[in-house]
Amino acid sequence: ANKHHPRLPARLKRFNRLFARQRFAVETTFATWKNRMRLRAIRYRGLAKAAGQILIAAMAFNMRRWVTLTT
């Protein structure tokens, strides 16, 4: 909380606590894509090429994660 964002009501605090684990898993994945892989914008035109770029990024992320988990 700060002067621009007042304290949250108890109801919203409980809601955030319930979804924090799920949100953490997703947000860290996207943060890794953006920061480490520099995937801030889609580089290709067309849905198929864009999907291919995301697929390759996901494969690279999973391979890197696999190496980290197995060592």
LODREN-920724 format. One record per atom (N, C-alpha, C): residue in three letters; x, y, z. Coordinates in pm, whole numbers, padded with zeros to 5 digits, always signed. Layout:
AlaXYZ ...
***
This chain:
Ala+00083-00119+00000 Ala+00000+00000+00000 Ala+00088+00125+00000 Asn+00044+00224-00075 Asn+00109+00355-00072 Asn+00003+00460-00103 Lys+00045+00583-00122 Lys-00055+00689-00139 Lys-00136+00674-00268 His-00082+00603-00366 His-00155+00583-00491 His-00241+00456-00490 His-00206+00363-00403 His-00279+00237-00393 His-00313+00213-00246 Pro-00437+00237-00208 Pro-00474+00219-00068 Pro-00471+00071-00030 Arg-00482+00047+00098 Arg-00481-00092+00148 Arg-00596-00170+00087 Leu-00571-00297+00064 Leu-00674-00384+00008 Leu-00772-00427+00116 Pro-00897-00444+00079 Pro-00994-00500+00175 Pro-00957-00646+00205 Ala-01004-00696+00316 Ala-00974-00833+00358 Ala-01017-00935+00253 Arg-01128-00909+00187 Arg-01179-01002+00084 Arg-01078-01017-00030 Leu-01020-00906-00076 Leu-00923-00912-00184 Leu-00790-00970-00139 Lys-00753-00949-00013 Lys-00631-01011+00039 Lys-00644-01163+00038 Arg-00759-01214+00081 Arg-00782-01358+00080 Arg-00781-01413-00062 Phe-00842-01341-00155 Phe-00845-01381-00295 Phe-00703-01390-00351 Asn-00620-01290-00325 Asn-00482-01290-00372 Asn-00402-01404-00312 Arg-00426-01433-00184 Arg-00354-01543-00120 Arg-00390-01677-00182 Leu-00517-01693-00220 Leu-00561-01820-00280 Leu-00494-01845-00415 Phe-00477-01741-00496 Phe-00426-01757-00631 Phe-00277-01727-00644 Ala-00209-01699-00535 Ala-00069-01659-00542 Ala+00020-01768-00601 Arg-00001-01893-00562 Arg+00085-02001-00613 Arg+00068-02020-00763 Gln-00056-02020-00808 Gln-00080-02037-00951 Gln-00025-01917-01028 Arg-00046-01800-00977 Arg+00000-01679-01043 Arg+00153-01677-01048 Phe+00217-01723-00940 Phe+00363-01725-00935 Phe+00422-01811-01046 Ala+00364-01929-01067 Ala+00417-02019-01170 Ala+00407-01957-01309 Val+00296-01894-01338 Val+00275-01836-01470 Val+00359-01709-01488 Glu+00359-01624-01388 Glu+00429-01496-01399 Glu+00580-01515-01411 Thr+00637-01612-01340 Thr+00782-01633-01352 Thr+00819-01686-01490 Thr+00732-01767-01548 Thr+00758-01817-01683 Thr+00760-01703-01783 Phe+00661-01617-01777 Phe+00656-01504-01870 Phe+00769-01405-01844 Ala+00807-01388-01719 Ala+00919-01298-01687 Ala+01048-01353-01746 Thr+01066-01484-01741 Thr+01185-01546-01800 Thr+01184-01527-01951 Trp+01070-01546-02013 Trp+01061-01527-02158 Trp+01097-01384-02194 Lys+01047-01289-02118 Lys+01069-01148-02151 Lys+01213-01105-02123 Asn+01267-01145-02009 Asn+01398-01094-01967 Asn+01514-01175-02024 Arg+01511-01306-02009 Arg+01623-01388-02056 Arg+01620-01413-02205 Met+01501-01435-02259 Met+01490-01470-02400 Met+01457-01350-02488 Arg+01440-01236-02427 Arg+01408-01112-02498 Arg+01285-01128-02588 Leu+01186-01196-02538 Leu+01063-01220-02613 Leu+00958-01119-02568 Arg+00980-00994-02602 Arg+00889-00888-02562 Arg+00782-00862-02667 Ala+00809-00897-02790 Ala+00713-00876-02898 Ala+00728-00989-02999 Ile+00620-01019-03068 Ile+00624-01120-03173 Ile+00693-01059-03295 Arg+00785-01132-03353 Arg+00865-01078-03464 Arg+00808-01108-03601 Tyr+00717-01203-03608 Tyr+00672-01249-03738 Tyr+00526-01211-03762 Arg+00490-01199-03888 Arg+00351-01175-03925 Arg+00283-01307-03951 Gly+00158-01313-03915 Gly+00081-01433-03939 Gly+00072-01519-03814 Leu-00043-01581-03799 Leu-00068-01660-03680 Leu+00022-01783-03672 Ala+00047-01849-03783 Ala+00127-01971-03783 Ala+00272-01940-03744 Lys+00329-01833-03801 Lys+00467-01797-03768 Lys+00479-01750-03624 Ala+00381-01675-03577 Ala+00383-01629-03439 Ala+00372-01747-03343 Ala+00285-01842-03375 Ala+00272-01961-03293 Ala+00401-02042-03292 Gly+00469-02047-03406 Gly+00597-02116-03413 Gly+00702-02050-03325 Gln+00704-01918-03323 Gln+00800-01847-03239 Gln+00775-01877-03091 Ile+00649-01877-03051 Ile+00615-01905-02912 Ile+00647-02051-02879 Leu+00621-02141-02972 Leu+00651-02282-02950 Leu+00801-02304-02929 Ile+00882-02242-03011 Ile+01028-02256-02997 Ile+01076-02197-02865 Ala+01018-02083-02826 Ala+01055-02022-02698 Ala+01016-02114-02582 Ala+00898-02175-02590 Ala+00855-02267-02485 Ala+00944-02391-02479 Met+00983-02441-02595 Met+01072-02558-02598 Met+01208-02523-02537 Ala+01262-02408-02571 Ala+01390-02366-02515 Ala+01380-02347-02364 Phe+01270-02288-02319 Phe+01249-02268-02175 Phe+01244-02402-02103 Asn+01168-02498-02159 Asn+01155-02629-02096 Asn+01287-02705-02096 Met+01364-02695-02203 Met+01494-02762-02207 Met+01590-02703-02104 Arg+01590-02573-02093 Arg+01676-02507-01994 Arg+01634-02547-01852 Arg+01503-02552-01831 Arg+01452-02591-01700 Arg+01486-02737-01668 Trp+01476-02823-01769 Trp+01509-02964-01752 Trp+01655-02981-01711 Val+01744-02909-01777 Val+01886-02917-01744 Val+01909-02870-01601 Thr+01842-02764-01562 Thr+01858-02712-01426 Thr+01806-02811-01323 Leu+01695-02876-01351 Leu+01636-02968-01255 Leu+01712-03100-01244 Thr+01777-03143-01351 Thr+01847-03271-01349 Thr+01989-03260-01297 Thr+02041-03141-01286 Thr+02180-03128-01233 Thr+02181-03084-01091 
***
